[in-house]
Amino acid sequence: MTAQIKRIYEPPSPTDGYRVLVDRLWPRGISREKAALDEWAKEVAPTPELREWFDHRPERFAEFRRQYKQQLAGNSAWKALRIQLKRRRVTLLYGAKDPKINHAVVLMALLNQKPRTAKAVTKK
């Protein structure tokens, strides 16, 4: 299966699959009913310190991505998302305004990575 991202302010769709809010804070102006969530995985969001440092500045995105990946290592909520992805499509919902520079982009890329496979070595 695959992971996709979507702003929480967009209406739910039947193609969303398992809908997971991946923000630490509840987005403004959205009721729980309108969000139509299956899960709120706030533990998978970046720490408040990292989020505040990043401040959605494009020039900081590469370093943000590096630090955020480190935060995800060993994170049980991250592991649970990967398990859900094996079962069905997962839509990561976020509240950020920029659709290309946010933590959900990093999460989606990591979830959609193909597992590394060892190359078979044959002897002749």
N, C-alpha and C positions, 0 to 999 in steps of 0.2 A: 504494500500500500504506500501511499504518499502523504506527505504533510503539505499543507498550503497555509497561507496567511490571509487575514481579512481584518479590516478595521471593525471594531465592535459596533460602530455606528451604521454599518451596512446591514440590511435585513438578512435574516437567516435564509438559507436555501436548502432544499432537500439533498443537494450534492455536497453539503458541508461535512457530512459524516459526524464524527465525534467532535463537538465544539468545546474548546478549552480556552478560557481567559488566562493569559500568561502575564498579566500585569499584577504588581504587588498592591496597587491601589485600585479601588473600584472606579470605573470611568464616570465622569460627570454626565448627568442627564439621561442615563440609561437605567431603566428599571430591570429588576431581575427577570421579570416575565418577558420583556422585550429582548433581553440578551439571549434567551433560550439556550442556556449553558448546560453542558453535561458535567463540567468540572471547572473549578476555579483553582488553578495551580499557581498560587502566588509564590510558593517556595521556589519555583523555577525562574522567577524574575531576577534581574540583577539586584545586588544590594543597593540600598538607598544611597550609600556613599558613591558607588560606581555610577549609578544613574545620574546623580547630581553633578559629578565631575564631567561626565560625557556631555550633558546638557544638549544633546542632539546636534552637536557641532560636527559638520562633515569632516573637518581636519582631524578630529579625535576618534573617528569611527574605527580605524584599523587597530588602534591601541585598545579601544573599548572592546572590540571583538576578541582580541587576545586575552584580556583580563576576564571577560565574561566566560569564555571557554574554560578558563582555569577554575572559575567558580562552579561551573557545571560538573566538573570532575568529582565523582563520588556523591553527587546530589541524588537523593532517592526519588524526588519528584521528576527529575530528568529521566531516570531509569523507568519510571512508571509510564511516562509519555512514549518512550521507545516500545514498551510492551503493547500499549494501545495501538500504536502504528502497525504492529504485526497483525492485528485483528481487523483493522478498518482504516478508512481515510480519516485523518485528523486535521481539523482547521484550528490554527492558532489565532486567537483573537487578541488584538492589542488596541490601545487607545491613541498612540502617537500619531501626529499629523503627517509625518513624512513616511511614505510607504516603502522607501528604499533604505533608510538609515534609522534602524531601530532594532531592538533586541529580538523581536519575532523573526526578522530576516535571518539572524544568526542561528536561532533555534531551528528554523525550517531547513536551512542549508545542512546543519548537522544531522537532523533527522533523515534527510533524503540522501545522505552519503551512502554509497554502496559499501558494504563491509569489505575489508581487504581480504583478498584470497591469496593463498600461497600458490606460486606457480609450481606446477608439477615438473619435477626434474626426472628426465628419463635417461638411462644409461644405455649406450649401444654396445 
